[in-house]
Amino acid sequence: MNKFAQRAGVWFKASRPEFFTASIVPVAVGGAVAYNESGHLLWGYLLLTLLALVLLQAAANLANDYYDHLSGNDEINVEYVRPFTGGSRAIQQGLVSAKHVLAASLICLLVGALLGLYLTWMRGWPILVLGVVGGLSGFFYTARPLQLGYRGIGELFIGLNFGVLPVLGAYYVQVQHFSTPALVASLPVAFLIMAVLWINQFQDYTADKAVNKLHWVVRLGRRRASYVYAGMVAATYLAILLGLVTGLLPALAAVALLTVPLAIFAVKTALLHYDDLSRLTPANAATIPLHLLTGLLLTLGVIADRFFIM
């Protein structure tokens, strides 16, 4: 039993739980928009939605570790900065075998899929569509034969899988329809999670290029990619402002703009130190809480608006 618990602990570490905020934020935002509209929240379904998404994210992260090991990517990556880049390093440190990482990925994918099927049965078939697209594209981000992250479309799928789709999914599970406000609320979440991935690819640039993992940071080079990163962060706040101006987001959602100073710090660091990896690390470190804090403030603002309506 102790051996199993030890192995499970290694699997948990390899799933990179420090990034589970990528699942928490969109579910919180989707639930908040549904609550603002309906005045109630189905907590059981919300928690099942979150658990399903976390399991699918864990499956994707474990698959990423396995297939980056298979390609030799993680083995030749000497510029990674833990915990932001370079995978979990569980295989490289000899903590677990590659086949066990793959097995753990498939188990997470299966359990996440079963939860998704239950939610589909209880709340409607659109959940199945969202889950299939998100689950499979997440797993095949690095898994063969699709390897979406190698083809310059991985960033788009990250924005969909941890932005647009889960916000809409969490919203739909609550109220059983889609809406434009939910879509608009998903955009800042999508842009920021794309920014998290984007900036974390800078340290992986050399190793990724060596194994032909042609994401856009490799295609553009670090200097030009730093401008795209700045654009993603700017697009986050433009999306929030668009929602506020059109009335698709409630006025109190403006509280999410409080993270602008942190965004400026992260962008300035990336633009100045895109090629100095040790001095770039604060941008990596800032982008994750930027995503989390902006998402949580957006959630709180949307929820608080309901009380003023009442």
C-alpha positions in Angstrom: 0.0 0.0 0.0 2.8 2.4 0.8 4.4 1.6 -2.6 1.1 2.3 -4.3 0.8 5.6 -2.4 4.3 6.6 -3.3 3.7 5.8 -7.0 0.5 7.8 -6.9 2.3 10.7 -5.4 4.8 10.6 -8.3 2.0 10.5 -10.8 0.4 13.4 -9.1 3.6 15.4 -9.3 4.1 14.4 -13.0 0.6 15.7 -13.7 1.9 19.2 -12.8 -0.8 20.2 -10.3 0.7 23.7 -10.0 -0.9 24.4 -13.3 -4.4 23.1 -12.4 -5.4 26.8 -12.1 -5.8 26.5 -15.9 -8.9 24.3 -15.1 -10.1 26.2 -12.0 -10.4 29.6 -13.6 -12.6 28.8 -16.7 -15.0 26.7 -14.6 -15.2 29.5 -12.0 -15.9 32.1 -14.7 -18.5 29.9 -16.5 -20.3 29.2 -13.2 -20.2 32.9 -12.3 -21.9 33.9 -15.6 -24.5 31.2 -15.1 -25.2 32.4 -11.5 -25.4 36.0 -12.7 -28.0 35.0 -15.2 -30.1 32.5 -13.2 -29.5 33.4 -9.5 -28.6 29.9 -8.5 -25.6 27.5 -8.8 -25.8 23.7 -9.0 -22.7 23.0 -6.8 -22.6 19.3 -7.5 -22.5 19.7 -11.2 -20.0 22.5 -10.9 -17.6 20.3 -8.9 -18.0 17.4 -11.3 -17.3 19.8 -14.2 -14.1 20.9 -12.4 -13.0 17.4 -11.6 -13.6 16.2 -15.2 -11.5 19.2 -16.6 -8.7 18.6 -14.1 -8.5 15.0 -15.0 -8.4 15.8 -18.7 -5.7 18.4 -18.0 -3.7 15.9 -16.0 -4.1 13.4 -18.9 -2.7 16.0 -21.3 0.2 16.9 -19.0 1.2 13.3 -18.5 0.9 12.5 -22.2 3.1 15.6 -22.9 5.8 14.2 -20.5 5.6 10.8 -22.1 5.8 11.9 -25.8 8.4 14.7 -25.1 10.5 11.9 -23.5 9.9 9.7 -26.5 11.1 12.4 -28.9 14.1 13.1 -26.8 12.9 16.7 -26.2 13.0 16.7 -22.4 16.4 14.9 -22.3 18.2 17.5 -24.4 16.4 20.5 -22.7 19.1 22.1 -20.5 17.5 25.6 -20.5 14.3 24.7 -18.7 13.2 26.6 -15.6 11.2 24.6 -13.1 8.3 24.5 -12.5 7.4 26.6 -15.6 9.1 24.8 -18.5 10.6 21.5 -19.4 7.9 19.2 -18.2 7.7 17.6 -14.7 11.1 15.9 -15.1 9.7 12.8 -13.3 10.9 10.4 -16.1 14.3 12.2 -16.4 14.9 12.0 -12.6 14.1 8.2 -12.6 11.1 8.7 -10.3 8.8 6.8 -12.6 9.0 4.8 -15.8 7.8 6.2 -19.1 5.2 3.5 -19.5 3.7 4.2 -16.1 3.4 7.9 -17.1 1.5 6.9 -20.2 -0.7 4.5 -18.2 -1.5 7.3 -15.7 -2.4 9.6 -18.6 -4.8 7.1 -20.1 -6.4 6.4 -16.7 -7.0 10.2 -16.2 -8.4 10.4 -19.7 -10.8 7.5 -19.1 -12.1 8.7 -15.8 -12.4 12.3 -17.1 -14.4 10.9 -20.1 -16.7 8.9 -17.8 -17.5 12.0 -15.8 -18.1 13.9 -19.0 -20.5 11.1 -20.2 -22.4 11.4 -16.9 -22.7 15.2 -17.3 -23.8 14.6 -20.9 -26.5 12.2 -19.7 -27.8 14.6 -17.0 -27.4 18.0 -18.7 -27.3 17.5 -22.5 -25.4 16.4 -25.6 -23.4 19.6 -26.2 -21.3 18.6 -23.2 -20.2 15.5 -25.2 -19.1 17.7 -28.1 -17.1 20.1 -26.0 -15.6 17.2 -24.0 -14.5 15.2 -27.0 -12.9 18.2 -28.7 -11.1 19.3 -25.5 -10.1 15.8 -24.3 -8.7 14.5 -27.5 -7.0 17.7 -28.7 -5.4 18.0 -25.2 -4.1 14.4 -25.3 -2.9 14.8 -28.9 -1.2 18.1 -28.2 2.1 16.0 -28.2 0.8 12.5 -28.7 1.2 10.9 -32.1 -0.1 10.9 -34.8 -1.6 14.5 -34.5 1.1 16.2 -32.4 -0.8 19.5 -32.5 1.9 21.3 -30.6 4.4 20.5 -33.3 2.3 22.0 -36.1 1.8 25.5 -35.0 -1.8 25.1 -33.9 -1.2 23.9 -30.3 -1.5 27.5 -29.0 -5.0 27.8 -30.5 -6.2 24.6 -29.0 -4.8 25.6 -25.6 -6.9 28.7 -25.8 -10.0 26.7 -26.8 -9.4 23.8 -24.3 -8.7 26.0 -21.2 -10.6 29.1 -22.2 -13.6 29.1 -24.6 -14.7 25.5 -24.3 -14.6 25.0 -20.5 -16.2 28.4 -19.8 -19.0 27.5 -22.2 -19.2 24.0 -20.8 -19.4 25.1 -17.1 -22.0 27.6 -18.1 -24.1 25.1 -20.1 -24.0 22.5 -17.3 -25.7 25.1 -15.1 -28.3 26.5 -17.3 -28.5 24.1 -20.4 -28.0 26.7 -23.1 -25.2 28.9 -24.5 -25.0 32.7 -24.5 -23.0 35.6 -25.9 -22.0 36.9 -22.4 -20.5 33.5 -21.6 -18.6 33.5 -24.9 -17.3 37.0 -24.2 -16.3 36.1 -20.6 -14.3 33.2 -22.0 -12.1 35.4 -24.2 -9.8 36.9 -21.5 -9.4 33.5 -19.9 -8.4 32.0 -23.3 -5.9 34.8 -24.1 -4.2 34.5 -20.7 -3.8 30.8 -20.8 -2.4 31.1 -24.2 0.0 33.7 -22.8 1.1 31.2 -20.1 1.9 28.6 -22.6 3.6 31.1 -25.0 6.0 32.6 -22.4 6.9 29.1 -21.1 8.0 28.1 -24.5 10.9 30.6 -24.5 13.1 28.5 -22.3 12.2 25.4 -24.3 13.0 27.0 -27.6 16.3 25.3 -28.3 15.2 21.8 -27.4 11.9 22.2 -29.2 13.6 23.4 -32.3 16.0 20.5 -32.2 13.2 17.9 -32.3 11.2 19.8 -34.8 8.5 20.9 -32.4 7.5 23.9 -34.5 5.2 25.9 -32.2 5.1 29.6 -33.0 7.9 30.7 -30.6 10.2 28.5 -32.6 8.8 29.7 -35.9 9.0 33.4 -35.0 12.1 33.4 -32.8 12.2 34.8 -29.3 12.3 38.5 -30.2 9.2 38.5 -32.4 7.5 36.1 -30.2 7.8 38.5 -27.3 5.7 41.0 -29.2 3.0 38.4 -29.8 3.1 37.6 -26.0 2.5 41.3 -25.4 -0.4 41.3 -27.9 -2.0 38.3 -26.1 -1.9 40.1 -22.8 -3.2 43.3 -24.3 -6.0 41.3 -26.0 -7.1 40.1 -22.6 -7.9 43.6 -21.4 -9.4 44.6 -24.7 -11.8 41.6 -24.4 -12.8 42.7 -20.9 -13.3 46.3 -22.1 -15.3 45.1 -25.1 -17.6 43.2 -22.7 -18.0 46.2 -20.4 -18.7 48.7 -23.2 -21.3 46.4 -24.9 -22.9 45.5 -21.6 -22.2 41.8 -22.2 -20.2 41.8 -19.0 -21.6 43.6 -15.9 -20.0 46.8 -14.7 -18.5 45.1 -11.6 -16.5 42.8 -13.9 -14.2 45.9 -14.3 -12.5 44.8 -11.1 -10.5 42.3 -13.3 -8.7 45.4 -14.7 -6.9 45.7 -11.3 -4.3 43.2 -12.6 -3.1 45.6 -15.3 0.1 46.6 -13.3 1.1 42.9 -13.0 0.5 42.5 -16.8 2.7 45.5 -17.5 5.5 44.1 -15.4 5.2 40.7 -17.2 5.1 42.3 -20.7 8.0 44.7 -20.0 10.1 41.8 -18.7 9.4 39.7 -21.7 10.2 42.5 -24.2 13.4 43.5 -22.4 14.8 40.0 -21.6 13.3 37.7 -24.3 16.8 36.3 -25.0 18.2 36.4 -21.4 16.5 33.4 -20.0 17.5 33.9 -16.3 16.2 37.5 -16.4 13.1 36.3 -18.3 12.0 34.0 -15.5 10.0 36.7 -13.6 7.8 37.0 -16.7 7.1 33.2 -16.5 6.4 33.5 -12.8 4.1 36.6 -13.2 2.0 35.2 -16.1 0.5 32.3 -14.0 -0.8 34.5 -11.2 -1.9 37.1 -13.8 -4.1 34.4 -15.3 -5.4 33.2 -11.9 -6.0 36.7 -10.4 -7.7 38.1 -13.5 -9.9 35.1 -13.8 -10.9 35.1 -10.1 -11.5 38.9 -10.1 -13.7 38.5 -13.2 -15.5 35.7 -11.4 -16.1 37.8 -8.2 -17.2 40.8 -10.2 -19.7 38.9 -12.2 -21.1 37.2 -9.0 -21.2 40.5 -7.1 -23.3 42.0 -9.8 -26.0 39.6 -9.1 -26.4 40.9 -5.5 -26.9 44.4 -6.9 -29.5 43.2 -9.3 -31.3 41.6 -6.3 
